[in-house]
Amino acid sequence: MTYLLHLLWFQRVLILCGQRMILFDNKTKDDEKKTKQVHELLKLIDLVRKQNNNIPYTDEMYHMIKVKEFTTFVSICIHLSRCFEC
């Protein structure tokens, strides 16, 4: 059940982030791959800046997201506990 809760939490975080995600191969020795990864990150940063009208991410935004996240997590836990009671 712990794995399921983590998976649901991760899915919720992705939704809150507009499904934006980027993965890196930190162990690659391939310079071309490293360059491509950096360009993907910079493109994503530009996209987020445009979507946010160049308004920087603030501590207040972070806390608002944490409250939403926690509320959602509690709701999921309650729902799952009811499902597993059957």
Secondary structure, 3 states (H helix, E strand, C coil): CHHHHHHHHHHHHHHHCCCCCCCCCCCCCCHHHHHHHHHHHHHHHHHHHHHCCCCCCCHHHHHHHHHHHHHHHHHHHHHHHHHHHC
